[in-house]
């Protein structure tokens, strides 16, 4: 056991690190798969890891598996950093905390490919979560398991300038800020919410934007989806002249919007409801602004809104 303190830990060719007890402290960067063609793996089952920055799949292939213990990142966690880099994180138990309060916390697919799979444990971050950050990057997050919790204190971007996909079939996700799907031009973001039987909860403290200047889609077949602010489908990101395309398909579960719901805010959007409940405290507005296009198709379930325009 004991304590292992390293200023710099790098798996540049092919390396494996197993931590089953004690403490591993990395004062600078933890690299897994540093160079092109290299591979690095880290397995945490007990004990604690503390690092300033974790770069998983820097230019090569990196994977982090956590079934227990505690992993604390004081600055940023990146998966798939450079083009060609590939990084994965599998969390089934224990705790992962990105504690940096300066704004940015995690990139799943910064310029490469990143995949985060959570089937248990707790995952908290003090900043923003990006899935598919740069153009050409791809990032995915799969959340399942009745005891899994994901907490984002900032905003969450699923497809910032690249491709992002979030799949939730269980567990609980809380986003304190806004949720954005397909943020910038040419970006694409998708969210699939279902319930495997143990409960599935998504709570957004701010507003939700589906297709900001890119393409966004939300598919819900179960679970509970709560938006404290407004819900925008087909909007426009600040500084972009391109209007987004957004779609929402509700087949089951419940959607609750504390503010208003805009289907075609500035761009093109569609809302298709074949089941479940859609409750809008404020107004449901179709094609809110000049040039927008919005359609709502209701074939099942229930819809309740303060006003419909």
Secondary structure, DSSP 8 states (H G I E B T S, - for coil): --EEEEEEEEESSEEEEEE-SSEEEEEEEEEES-STT-EEEEEESSSEEEEEEEEESSSSEEEEEESSSEEEEEEEEEES-STT-EEEEEE-SSEEEE---SSEEEEESSSSEEEEEESSSEEEESSEEEES-STT-EEEEEE-STT-EEEESS-EEESSSSEEEEEESSEEEEESS-EEES-STT-EEEEEE---SS-EEEEESS-EEESSSSEEEEEESSSEEEESS-EEES---TT-----EEEEEE-SSEEEESS-EEESSSSEEEEEEEEEEEEEEEEEEES-STT-EEEEEEEEEEEEEEEE-
